[in-house]
Amino acid sequence: MDGQQQIRHFGAGDIGVKGEMLQVDVRRQECHIQIDKSACIPINFDKEWESTVTDALRQHDTMRLWVRGQGEFAPDGALQRITGGHSCLLMMAKPPPNPNRRSIWEVMDEIAANVPEQERGKLPTDLSHRHDYYIYGIEDAE
């Protein structure tokens, strides 16, 4: 995870942060999310967020938490904490690459191989250049 891509600034200290939930303290209403390999940010959350925050912890391997609130920053500009949260949202983490997934070109080759030769012969020779015309009926601007 690239920490700079996980923090969004909205102005006047209002920021959004996305990361993996690592720790939740329900009594203190505080959680910690990891936004990159070295940064773990504490967040104070409201009671109504408890279910979402604990779900994020329970599903930390597949889900990420997006939190928007007021950021507290160190003198060097590093984010130290988020307080006064406005909203939070549980979202899917980027799925891991699937080594068995086929490329779009492989799928297209398979489809084309199953079209009978006599049907392929009916395709217009200018299909790749005038696809908008054949799909949508839009005449070329030329």
SVG drawing of the C-alpha trace seen along z (x, -y; Angstrom):
<svg xmlns="http://www.w3.org/2000/svg" viewBox="-28 -25 37 48">
<polyline fill="none" stroke="black" stroke-width="0.4" points="0.0,0.0 1.3,-3.5 0.4,-5.8 0.2,-8.9 -2.6,-7.2 -4.4,-6.2 -4.8,-9.8 -7.0,-12.4 -7.0,-16.1 -10.3,-18.0 -9.0,-21.3 -8.9,-22.9 -7.6,-19.6 -10.5,-17.6 -9.1,-14.4 -10.1,-10.9 -8.0,-7.8 -8.3,-4.3 -6.5,-1.4 -6.5,2.1 -8.1,2.3 -5.6,3.6 -7.0,2.9 -10.3,1.8 -10.9,0.7 -14.7,0.4 -14.7,-1.0 -12.3,-3.9 -13.9,-4.2 -10.5,-4.1 -9.2,-2.0 -6.0,-1.8 -5.7,-1.4 -2.6,-0.7 -2.3,-3.0 1.1,-1.7 3.9,0.6 5.1,-1.9 2.1,-4.1 -0.6,-3.0 -3.1,-5.8 -5.3,-6.0 -8.9,-7.1 -11.5,-8.1 -14.9,-6.9 -18.5,-7.5 -20.7,-4.8 -22.7,-4.5 -19.6,-3.4 -18.9,-0.5 -20.5,2.2 -18.7,1.0 -15.3,0.7 -15.6,4.2 -16.7,5.6 -13.6,4.0 -11.4,5.8 -13.2,9.1 -12.7,8.9 -9.4,7.1 -7.9,9.5 -10.5,8.6 -12.0,5.3 -10.7,1.8 -12.1,-1.1 -12.5,-4.6 -12.8,-7.3 -13.3,-11.0 -12.6,-13.3 -10.3,-16.0 -6.6,-15.1 -4.0,-16.0 -0.6,-16.5 3.0,-16.5 5.2,-19.6 6.7,-17.7 3.2,-17.2 2.8,-13.5 -0.7,-12.4 -0.8,-11.5 -4.5,-10.9 -8.0,-11.3 -10.6,-12.9 -14.1,-14.2 -15.0,-11.7 -17.6,-12.7 -18.2,-9.3 -16.8,-5.8 -17.4,-3.2 -16.4,0.4 -15.1,1.3 -13.5,4.2 -9.7,4.4 -8.2,4.9 -8.5,8.6 -5.2,10.5 -4.2,11.4 -5.6,14.6 -3.0,16.6 -5.7,18.7 -7.5,15.6 -7.4,15.3 -6.7,12.1 -9.4,10.4 -7.5,11.4 -7.6,15.1 -11.4,14.8 -11.8,13.1 -9.7,15.7 -11.9,18.4 -15.1,16.7 -13.7,16.1 -12.6,19.7 -16.2,20.8 -17.7,18.6 -18.2,20.6 -16.1,19.5 -19.1,18.8 -20.5,16.4 -17.1,14.7 -17.2,14.1 -20.3,12.0 -18.6,9.5 -17.8,6.1 -14.2,5.6 -14.2,2.2 -15.7,3.3 -12.7,2.2 -12.7,-1.3 -16.5,-1.9 -17.6,0.0 -19.7,-2.9 -21.7,-2.7 -22.2,1.0 -23.0,1.0 -24.9,-2.3 -25.8,-3.4 -23.6,-6.5 -22.2,-7.8 -18.5,-8.7 -17.7,-12.4 -15.4,-12.1"/>
</svg>
